[in-house]
Amino acid sequence: MKSRNILLSLAVVGALAATSSGQIAKSGSGYLFRLKYKPGQTIGYNMTTEARYGGPAGESVKVVFGMQVAAKTANKGQYGVVFTIFPATVVQDGKKQTTGEKAVVNATVDSVNRIVKSDAPEGAAPDIMDLTFPDKPIKPGFTWETASVGNMMKLGTLTAKTKYTFVGIKTVNGVSVAEIATTLTGTQQSAVLSGQGTLLLRTADGTYESNYMRITARPPGAPVGSKSSIETVMHLSRKKGS
């Protein structure tokens, strides 16, 4: 089903967008965001994506999968990491099924979280929606953008642009985090994508604490909430103890 394909693609995009990590440290009057993995560090996440299409009374689909980020090496500001995305459980009409296969990508990223190289197969596009850190220290209110184009899971060209706004530093459940507001615009196949969300990064090392985004996919010209649109909520959460 085309709607499910778009949903699964959005879910993987959200997961890949959450595979970065860094160190957020005070620098002058701002904060410097830099990547700082530790070899041997392993972080687990759960991604839950819930979508409704066909309007408020339409069908709903829930997709749940796990993800792991494992740091292997650190050398002169570059880090060897392994990204693992596990098969997804899809719940629709009260029925569950497992879809996809475990995907493992070996990559090298630099100190501002740019992917230097990876062994991802064609169509996996691990650099879709990269959160590349600003070069200089930033203050609350600072905004920056990333843009990318790729063939996401061979479901058609995905063109995405994400705007990030640094909100500030706060404490959530006893953990110091940097809050960043996100705005997404893009297209895939004939769908127009738009979304807003909030991600939290641990200031200790910059790894994701959580990432929440609400995305609408709809045909060109169709209003938000129309029967032809897909309303999707994605929530990435860090596993306890990781």
Buried (B, 14 or more C-beta within 10 A) or exposed (E): EEBBBBBBBBBBBBBBBBBBBBBBBEEEEBBBBBBBBEEEBEBBBBBBBBBBBBEEEBBEBBBBBBBBBBBBEBEEEBBBBBBBBBEBBBBBEEEEEEEBEEBBBBBBBBBBBBBEEBEBEEEBBBBBBBBBBBEEBBEEEBEBEBEBBBBBBEBBEBBBBBBBBBBEBEEEEEEBBBBBBBBBBBBBBEBBBBBBBBBBBBBEBBBBBBBBBBBBBBEEEBEEEEEBBBBBBBBBBBEEEE
